[in-house]
Amino acid sequence: MLASRRASYEREELQRFLFEHVESYEELELVVLLRRERERDWSPEQAAAELRLPAASCLAGFEGLEQRGIVAKGAFSGTFRYAPCSVELAARL
């Protein structure tokens, strides 16, 4: 019973996080990609090729995630990297 209650709580936390921080499927895919490849900067075109999504959707996704503090501008022009703006946000991701 305790395991069931914990699983339910974790699902609710995930749903709340997604509702608060991720606005589209493309953004979710970008978060997963960038978190997995934390040391790499990604251009929208590179992410699009990796995820098989339109580059314009990736650019819009990166911009939205940047506004919500999940990604930041990369070292090279037009790139983005995984960079949660707080320890709490990083822990939730």
C-alpha positions in Angstrom: 0.0 0.0 0.0 2.8 2.4 0.8 4.5 1.7 -2.6 1.2 2.4 -4.3 0.8 5.7 -2.5 4.3 6.7 -3.3 3.9 5.9 -7.0 0.7 7.9 -7.1 2.5 10.9 -5.4 5.4 10.6 -7.9 2.9 10.6 -10.9 1.2 13.7 -9.5 4.5 15.4 -9.0 5.5 14.6 -12.6 2.2 15.8 -13.9 2.5 19.1 -11.9 6.1 19.6 -13.2 5.1 19.1 -16.8 2.1 21.3 -16.5 4.2 24.1 -14.9 7.4 23.9 -17.1 6.7 22.1 -20.4 4.3 23.4 -22.9 4.6 20.9 -25.8 5.8 17.5 -26.9 8.7 19.2 -28.6 9.8 20.8 -25.4 9.6 17.6 -23.5 11.8 15.8 -26.1 14.3 18.7 -25.9 14.5 18.5 -22.1 15.1 14.8 -22.3 17.8 15.2 -25.0 19.6 18.0 -23.3 19.5 16.4 -19.9 21.0 13.2 -21.4 23.7 15.2 -23.2 24.4 17.7 -20.5 27.9 18.7 -21.6 26.9 19.5 -25.2 25.5 22.6 -26.8 22.8 22.0 -29.4 21.6 24.1 -32.3 17.9 23.8 -33.3 19.0 22.1 -36.5 21.1 19.5 -34.6 18.3 18.8 -32.2 15.8 18.6 -35.0 18.0 16.0 -36.8 18.4 14.0 -33.6 14.7 14.1 -32.7 13.3 14.0 -36.2 11.4 17.2 -35.6 11.2 20.5 -37.5 14.0 22.9 -36.7 11.5 25.7 -36.2 9.7 23.7 -33.6 13.0 23.0 -31.8 13.9 26.7 -31.9 10.5 27.6 -30.4 11.0 24.9 -27.8 14.4 26.1 -26.8 13.2 29.6 -26.5 10.3 28.6 -24.3 12.5 26.4 -22.1 15.0 29.3 -21.8 12.3 31.6 -20.6 11.3 29.0 -17.9 14.9 28.6 -16.8 15.5 25.0 -18.0 18.0 25.8 -20.8 20.4 28.6 -21.5 22.2 30.0 -24.5 25.2 27.9 -25.4 28.8 28.9 -25.9 28.3 29.2 -29.7 25.8 31.6 -31.4 22.4 30.0 -31.9 23.0 27.1 -29.5 21.4 26.0 -26.3 22.5 23.8 -23.3 20.9 22.2 -20.4 21.1 24.7 -17.5 18.4 24.6 -14.9 18.2 27.9 -13.1 18.0 26.5 -9.6 19.0 23.5 -7.6 15.3 22.7 -7.0 14.5 22.7 -10.7 17.5 20.5 -11.5 16.4 18.0 -8.8 12.9 17.9 -10.3 14.3 17.4 -13.8 
